[in-house]
């Protein structure tokens, strides 16, 4: 098993994230594009690459619940417990927006989309970066999500600042999206 925390390409990609870069990396089911959620220039570049409107909002991934602490502040104990309980498949939770993220992440919505990733490389990126990352499928809007490193290159070429090594996790579909408070499934996973 690869130790992604010491992989030179993954370490270099994590450093680039701190410099407003957009990178491509594998996730549980598809290749993703990621950047620093606190960097407006990085988020704008990512949105331009995808042809995606900022009003849709963006998913954030983290290596642990602790990395999401500022975004979870104010949740009732039962909701926090639900968020922390491991799921059988990758699950992105829609968490009440407590105002801790910029509008370019929330898209002006009253919820935030948060997922603790169990993909070892994606989790290593979050650890090396030191916090959550934007994670959106690597594809131009309206095209299928990239399922290989080659497809990422076909879509974006040199427009992404770095592409990590690695392979997809075992999930057959992108993460389920579920509302944390109501339990409503917004997208099947």
N, C-alpha and C positions, 0 to 999 in steps of 0.2 A: 504494500500500500504506500502510495506516494505521500511524503510529508510536504504538503503544499505550503506550510508556513516557512519552509526554508528553500522552496523552489525559486531559483533566480528570476524566472520570467514572471511569476506571481508576485514576488517582492517588488520587482520593477514596476509592474502594473499598479500595485498599491501606492507606490510613490507617485506615479503619474496622476492618480486620482487626487492627490493633494495639490496638484498643479492645474486643476480645472480640466483634466482630460476626460474623454469618453472612451471606455474600454468594452471589449466583448469577452464574454466568459460563459462557460456552461452552467446550467442550473439543473434542477431536478428533471425537467422534461424538454426544454428547448434552450437554445443559446440566448443569452441576454445581453443587453447594453446597460452599462451602469456608469454612474458618476457620483460626485459629491452632492448630496441633496442641499447643502448650504451654499453652493456656488451657482448663482444665477447664470453666469456665462456658460458653465458646463451643462446645466439643464437646458438652456436655450439651444446649445449645439446638438444635444441629444434629440430634442424635439424637432429640430430642423432635419436631422438625419432621417428620422422616422416619418416626417411630414405629419406630426401629431399635434393637435391643439392642446395648449396648456390647460384648458378648462376641463379636460378629462381627468386630470390628476395623475399621480404616479405611485407605483408600489415601492415601498422601502423594504429591503431585507436586512437582517442582522444575524450575527452568529449566536446571539443569546437574547433572552428576555431582558437582561440587564442593560444591553445596548439600547433598548427602546424605553428605558426608564422615564425620560422627560415626556415622551408621548403618551405614557400610560398613567401619568400622575393624575389623580382625581378619580380613577376608576374605583367602583365599589369592589369589595373583596371577591364576590362571586364571579364578576366579570374578569377580574385579574386572574383568578384561578382557571377559568375557562381558557383564557389566552395562553396560560402557561402549560396547560395539559397537552401532551403530545397527541397528535392526530394520526390516523392510519395513512393518510395521504397528505401531500403538501397542501397547506391551507393558508390563505391570505385572509386575515381578519380585518373587517371594517370597524375601526375603533373610533369612538367619539373624538372629534377634533378639539383638543383643549387649547388650541391657539399656539402650540409650540413649534409649528412648522410654517415656513413661508407659503404664501398662496400659490406659488409656482409648483409646490408639491401637492397641496390639497386640491388644487383646481377650484378653490372657492367652495368645496363641499364641506358638509358638517361632519365628515368622517375622514379618517386616514386609512390607507391600505398598508398593513404591516404583516410581514411573514418572517418567522425565525426559520432560516434555511437549514436543511439537513444535508445539503450538498457540500462535501468536504472542501472543494476548491472555493466555492462562493463564500462559505463560512470563513475560510482562511483569509480571503480578500477583506472581509469585514473586520476581522481581528487585526490584520496588518494595517488597514486604513485607520482603525481606531473607532469605528462606529458604523451606523447603518449606511447603506448605499441605495441609490435609485436602482431599481431593477425592472426593466421592461423588455419584452421580447425583441430579439434582434431581427427586425424586418421593417421595410417601409410599410406605412399604413396601407391596409388592403391586401398585402401579400402574406403568404403563409409564414409562420415563424420559422426561423432557421433551425434546422435540426442537425447541422454539421458545421464544422469549421469552414469547409469549402463554401457552403451556402452563405455564411457570413461574409466571406470575401467577395462572392458574386454580388451580394447586395450593396456592400459598402466599400470594398477595396481598401484604399489607404485613408479613407475618411475617418475611420476610428483610429485613436491614438495608439492603441495596443490591443492585441488579442492573446489571451492566455492559452496555454495548452489545456488538455483535459478532455473528458468525455461527459456526456449527459448522465444524469442519475437514472434510476429505473422507472420513473413515473411515465405513464402512457399519455397523460394529458397535462396541460398547464394547471397550476394550482386551483383548487376550489376557492371561490371567494364567498365568504360568509360574514354576515353582520354579527358582531360580537354580542350586542345587547339582545336583539330579537332572535338570533339563531337562523334567520332567513338565509337560504342559499341564493346568492346572486348569480353565480356561475358554477355549474357542475365541474368537478375536477376529475 
